[in-house]
Amino acid sequence: MFSDAKALGIKREEIDEEVDSIYRTLFEWIVHYDPGLPE
């Protein structure tokens, strides 16, 4: 993955920031999910 990103000119720091953002979003969704509420 990193070699492909490097070939496209994407820096590892940019990937790390995006991955961290995704993990935070998923964590927030899981923490605030209430199965008793209708979707």
C-alpha positions in Angstrom: 0.0 0.0 0.0 2.7 2.5 0.9 4.7 1.8 -2.2 1.6 2.4 -4.3 0.9 5.6 -2.4 4.5 6.8 -2.8 4.3 6.2 -6.6 1.3 8.5 -6.6 3.1 11.1 -4.6 1.2 10.5 -1.3 3.3 10.8 1.8 3.1 8.3 4.6 2.2 11.1 7.1 -0.9 11.8 5.0 -2.0 8.1 5.1 -1.4 8.0 8.8 -3.6 11.0 9.4 -6.4 9.6 7.3 -6.2 6.2 9.0 -6.3 7.9 12.4 -9.3 9.9 11.3 -11.1 6.7 10.2 -10.4 5.0 13.5 -11.7 7.9 15.5 -14.9 8.0 13.4 -15.5 4.3 13.9 -14.8 4.6 17.6 -17.2 7.5 18.0 -19.9 5.6 16.0 -19.5 2.5 18.2 -19.5 4.5 21.5 -22.6 6.5 20.6 -24.5 3.6 18.9 -27.8 2.8 20.8 -29.3 -0.4 19.5 -32.7 0.5 21.2 -33.2 3.5 18.8 -34.8 3.0 15.4 -32.4 3.7 12.5 
